[in-house]
């Protein structure tokens, strides 16, 4: 479980239902809210870089502060919008 403080300006108020997808041999579920975001990685083989950022088990219970999450959320929002339009 990762906790991210969102510092973006363009879409920092974006909130949506949890988004899940498979990345390699693990699943990632994201849940953005205004100013903060959560992600959950599920697998028996979670990569080390995800484990180190884990709020529950990571050293010092890290909370990541970044603007980088906004880029990924914007891409996810655009993709979801395109899928909804294509489904019509």
C-alpha positions as CSV (number, residue, x, y, z in Angstrom):
1,X,0.0,0.0,0.0
2,X,1.5,3.3,-1.1
3,X,0.3,6.8,0.0
4,X,1.1,9.7,-2.3
5,X,0.6,13.4,-1.6
6,X,-0.4,14.9,-5.0
7,X,1.3,18.2,-5.9
8,X,-0.1,18.6,-9.4
9,X,-1.8,21.7,-10.6
10,X,-3.8,20.6,-13.7
11,X,-5.8,17.7,-12.4
12,X,-5.1,17.7,-8.6
13,X,-8.9,17.5,-7.9
14,X,-9.4,14.4,-10.0
15,X,-11.3,11.7,-8.1
16,X,-12.5,8.5,-9.6
17,X,-13.3,4.9,-8.7
18,X,-10.3,2.7,-8.1
19,X,-8.5,1.8,-11.3
20,X,-6.9,-1.6,-11.6
21,X,-4.6,-3.1,-14.2
22,X,-2.0,-5.8,-14.6
23,X,1.7,-4.7,-14.9
24,X,4.0,-7.7,-15.7
25,X,3.3,-10.3,-13.0
26,X,1.5,-8.1,-10.5
27,X,-1.7,-6.0,-10.3
28,X,-1.8,-2.3,-9.4
29,X,-4.9,-0.6,-8.1
30,X,-5.0,3.2,-7.8
31,X,-7.4,5.4,-6.0
32,X,-6.8,9.1,-6.5
33,X,-8.6,11.8,-4.4
34,X,-8.0,15.5,-4.2
35,X,-4.5,16.1,-2.8
36,X,-3.8,12.4,-2.0
37,X,-3.7,9.1,-3.7
38,X,-3.4,5.5,-2.7
39,X,-2.1,2.5,-4.7
40,X,-2.1,-1.2,-3.8
41,X,0.2,-3.7,-5.5
42,X,-1.0,-7.3,-5.3
43,X,1.3,-10.3,-6.2
44,X,3.5,-13.0,-4.6
45,X,6.4,-11.3,-6.4
46,X,6.1,-7.5,-5.7
47,X,9.1,-5.7,-7.1
48,X,11.6,-4.3,-4.5
49,X,11.0,-0.6,-5.5
50,X,7.3,-1.0,-4.6
51,X,8.0,-2.8,-1.3
52,X,10.4,0.0,-0.3
53,X,7.6,2.6,-0.8
54,X,5.0,0.6,1.1
55,X,3.3,2.7,3.8
56,X,2.7,-0.4,6.0
57,X,6.0,-2.3,5.7
58,X,8.4,0.3,4.2
59,X,11.1,1.8,6.5
60,X,9.6,4.7,8.4
61,X,6.2,4.2,6.8
62,X,7.0,6.5,3.8
63,X,4.5,8.9,2.2
64,X,5.7,10.0,-1.2
65,X,5.2,13.6,-2.3
66,X,5.4,14.1,-6.0
67,X,3.9,15.7,-9.1
68,X,4.7,12.6,-11.2
69,X,1.4,10.9,-10.3
70,X,-0.6,13.5,-12.2
71,X,0.9,12.5,-15.5
72,X,-0.1,8.9,-14.9
73,X,-3.6,9.9,-13.7
74,X,-4.1,12.1,-16.8
75,X,-3.2,9.2,-19.1
76,X,-5.6,6.9,-17.2
77,X,-8.4,9.5,-17.4
78,X,-7.9,10.0,-21.1
79,X,-7.8,6.3,-21.7
80,X,-11.1,5.8,-19.7
81,X,-12.7,8.6,-21.6
82,X,-11.7,7.1,-25.0
83,X,-13.0,3.7,-23.9
84,X,-16.4,5.1,-22.9
85,X,-16.7,7.0,-26.2
86,X,-15.8,3.9,-28.2
87,X,-18.4,1.8,-26.2
88,X,-21.3,4.1,-27.4
